[in-house]
Amino acid sequence: MSKSMWQGLTVLGALVLAVTAWATPPVGFIVNQIFASGFAPNGLSQHIQLNKNPDGSVTPWQLQLQVQGETDYHSHHLVLQPGGYSGWHSHPGLLVATVKSGQIDLYGPDCTKRTVTAGEIYTENDQVHAIVNNGTADADLYLSYLVKRGVPRRREAPAPPCAAEVNVP
């Protein structure tokens, strides 16, 4: 092996160690299952507007989705035990999730906490965030991702400086 190849491998190894040292790995996931994956080669575009309810009353509702470029979709099931946490991370796109049972605390990049309980929906994106199960029961989560094609749906991240103040690893 040439000297330049050894130098390249040494640099690559150092980068892997540096990224690993910064990461805050997840703890306590007892189910981590991908149900389905697929992709849209030309992006996605939908605009839906509903005004009338089945009873004839009017309550406007609107959805707009515009994704440019190749996009991966993943459907995912997670169960997080009490005391478990996701580690700090982000996504190269949008995650829409619901809590089927239990609850989680969702922490944003400024460590602001939002508690999400059974039946509620939450989103995650490219901002650093973490989830923690501070409850006494398992948190059963169902997630759908729309992310940039070919990149991992999760990017590890170092904990923000405020993480120590809120006791989130």
C-alpha positions in Angstrom: 0.0 0.0 0.0 1.4 3.4 -0.9 2.2 6.1 1.6 -0.6 8.4 0.3 -3.1 5.6 0.7 -2.0 5.1 4.3 -2.2 8.8 5.0 -5.8 8.8 3.5 -6.8 5.9 5.7 -5.3 7.6 8.8 -7.2 10.8 8.1 -10.4 8.8 7.5 -10.0 6.9 10.7 -9.4 10.1 12.7 -12.6 11.5 11.2 -14.6 8.5 12.1 -13.3 8.6 15.7 -14.0 12.4 15.9 -17.6 11.9 14.7 -18.1 9.0 17.0 -16.8 11.0 20.0 -19.3 13.8 19.3 -22.3 11.5 18.9 -24.7 10.9 21.7 -25.9 7.3 20.9 -29.4 6.2 21.5 -30.2 4.1 24.6 -33.4 2.0 25.4 -34.9 1.3 22.0 -36.5 -2.2 22.4 -38.1 -2.2 18.9 -36.4 -0.6 15.9 -38.1 -1.8 12.7 -38.4 -0.4 9.2 -41.8 -1.3 7.8 -41.2 -0.1 4.2 -39.0 2.1 2.1 -39.4 3.6 -1.3 -38.4 6.6 -3.4 -39.8 9.3 -5.7 -37.4 9.9 -8.6 -38.8 13.3 -9.5 -39.8 14.7 -6.1 -43.3 15.2 -4.8 -45.9 17.9 -5.3 -49.4 18.0 -3.8 -51.8 20.8 -2.8 -55.0 19.8 -1.1 -57.7 22.2 0.2 -60.9 21.1 1.8 -63.5 23.5 3.0 -66.7 21.6 3.6 -67.2 19.1 6.3 -69.4 16.0 5.7 -72.2 17.8 7.5 -72.0 20.8 5.1 -70.4 23.2 7.6 -67.3 25.1 6.5 -63.9 24.6 8.2 -61.0 25.3 5.9 -58.1 22.9 5.9 -55.1 22.9 3.6 -52.0 20.8 2.9 -49.1 21.8 0.7 -46.2 19.5 0.0 -43.4 20.4 -2.3 -40.3 18.3 -2.5 -37.7 19.0 -5.3 -35.3 16.3 -6.2 -35.1 12.5 -5.6 -36.7 11.6 -2.3 -36.6 8.5 -0.1 -39.6 7.5 2.1 -39.3 5.3 5.2 -42.0 4.0 7.5 -40.6 3.1 10.9 -41.7 1.6 14.2 -39.8 2.4 17.4 -40.5 1.5 21.0 -38.5 3.4 23.6 -38.4 2.1 27.2 -38.7 4.3 30.3 -35.4 6.2 30.8 -34.4 5.7 27.1 -33.4 8.5 24.8 -32.7 8.9 21.1 -29.4 10.8 21.4 -29.0 14.1 19.7 -29.5 13.9 15.9 -31.2 15.5 12.9 -32.7 14.4 9.6 -32.0 15.4 6.0 -35.7 16.1 5.5 -38.9 15.8 7.3 -40.1 13.2 9.9 -43.8 13.1 10.8 -44.5 10.8 13.8 -47.2 9.8 16.3 -47.1 8.3 19.7 -49.4 5.3 19.8 -49.0 4.7 23.6 -46.9 6.2 26.4 -45.3 9.6 25.9 -42.0 11.3 25.0 -40.3 14.6 25.7 -39.0 16.2 22.5 -36.1 18.6 23.0 -35.2 21.2 20.3 -31.8 22.7 19.6 -32.3 25.3 22.4 -33.4 22.4 24.8 -37.0 23.6 24.9 -39.1 20.6 25.9 -42.4 19.6 24.4 -44.2 16.6 25.8 -46.0 14.5 23.2 -48.6 12.0 24.5 -50.5 9.1 23.0 -52.5 10.1 19.9 -50.5 13.3 19.2 -48.4 14.0 16.1 -45.0 15.7 16.1 -42.4 16.6 13.5 -38.6 16.5 13.4 -36.3 18.0 10.7 -32.7 19.1 10.0 -32.4 21.0 13.4 -30.6 19.1 16.1 -33.1 17.5 18.6 -33.5 14.5 20.9 -36.4 12.5 22.4 -36.5 11.1 25.9 -39.0 8.7 27.6 -39.3 10.3 31.0 -42.5 8.3 31.6 -43.1 5.0 33.4 -44.3 3.0 30.4 -42.9 2.2 27.0 -43.4 4.9 24.3 -44.6 3.2 21.1 -43.8 5.5 18.1 -44.7 5.3 14.4 -42.6 7.5 12.1 -42.7 8.5 8.4 -39.7 10.1 6.8 -39.3 12.1 3.6 -35.5 12.6 3.1 -33.0 13.4 0.5 -32.4 10.4 -1.7 -29.5 8.2 -0.8 -28.5 9.7 2.5 -29.1 8.1 5.9 -32.4 9.2 7.4 -30.7 10.1 10.7 -27.5 12.2 11.2 -25.8 11.9 14.6 -25.0 15.2 16.3 -23.2 16.5 19.4 -25.3 17.6 22.3 -25.9 21.3 22.3 -24.4 23.2 25.3 -27.8 23.5 27.0 -28.2 19.7 27.1 -26.4 19.4 30.5 -28.9 22.0 32.0 -31.9 19.8 31.1 -30.1 16.5 31.8 -30.4 15.1 28.3 -27.3 13.1 27.3 
